[in-house]
């Protein structure tokens, strides 16, 4: 008898967003500036000089957007809280109007039968904390704990699912090392690793607060992923090369160190940093209070990852893996990211083997050239094809017994794609930024069928 093509019974189908990318209302009702508001003001930082000022105006239009979520049939909505909307100075006095906004949003979601998944930090640090050193200043861990305390005490009676950090790799890597994201710094490894560590410490301090404040809480994180995909999946040496690329750090002078997965889940889940860190940056470990790793290692309920594309690898005799070059004419999304659906399966498998927690895919999707056609619809056939491929690979992981808790599409709405501004359209819903008119794309209608059938609609 063949097993029916379905996802697990309580599998959560959702869509994801982030405050800075959708809310707008940048100065509304007492909100303070974030590092992204400031970054947008710096000439040449954002494509076309786009800004976060209005975005999708979700701050005012959320009831309409909840109605659209309901129409799609989403079980859950992942959003982030803008820290400077709640605490305009990053610490100190609270902006009640900001908290009330999230409170109404949560009520609206629950009334519509949609489960809120709350990300505490999706990159938009209050500018007031940036001038005090941002993630380079160890005090930030206390400020984050305080912010977590405020948010949980107001929303914890209704929000049960908590994500501490979204993609620390990217906001530290691009923000502190590579310089293309806010706050635009280009620091050496030692400083970058200090920022990494302060994120970990902030996570470690926030988790017990959430546990204490929120009855029946479910807590985890959402990391970006550097995934190895074996070029020859039947060759154990090749699979091992892909596993090592996924789970081990690299240490080369010119390597984007921060991109490696291990800097976050290893201390958060196993309470340790990979040995390579001490070997290469002894000054970092020497300065580390021993109790930090104890604080950072907290029991978690799920392992969340965001997956867009991977790296195709082979085994090699002289090094742990060899990344294959791009194939001529390889399919790519508008962002330029290659199409690598199999990575969905391999990411699930490797993270399950190492961390043994229920897995959520908290982001996956693509930017494509979507516009409203003459018939008034948005025919995003490439998104449907992309999702079919990626979701079938996710199902493959489920069919092998890997525990999957849910899948969140990036994104609900077209939105502000950081330094790439509004040109990139990642949404299930098209947004006309001049009029704020929303149009469900074909993919949104298609996803409704996938959700309704819990995946059977994807059956080859
Ligand atoms: C991820 C981010 C998310 C969005 C997608 C396309 O790296 O977490 O905010 O920009 O990429």
Boltz pocket constraint, residues with backbone or C-beta under 6 A from the ligand:
constraints:
  - pocket:
      binder: B
      contacts: [[A, 18], [A, 21], [A, 166], [A, 167], [A, 170], [A, 224], [A, 306], [A, 363], [A, 410], [A, 416], [A, 417], [A, 418], [A, 426]]
      max_distance: 6.0
